[in-house]
Amino acid sequence: MAPSEFQMSKKDGKSVLLHSKEKKSFYTLKSHDDSIFAECLQAQNACPVKIITAKKL
């Protein structure tokens, strides 16, 4: 899901948010590009541990 925004880590198999900034162990990607929101929402819904949250700015 959302291959332009997430990549699977080869080390532990967890999803990594690309182009993000870390603050207090939270990784955030802020974008005004609404076209990626639907993909990120799909990733949120598919996440088995519910760690991904997608919000519109």
Sequence and secondary structure as in RCSB ss.txt:
>XXXX:A:sequence
MAPSEFQMSKKDGKSVLLHSKEKKSFYTLKSHDDSIFAECLQAQNACPVKIITAKKL
>XXXX:A:secstr
  TTTEEE TTTS EEETT EEETTEEE   S GGGHHHHHHHHHH TT        
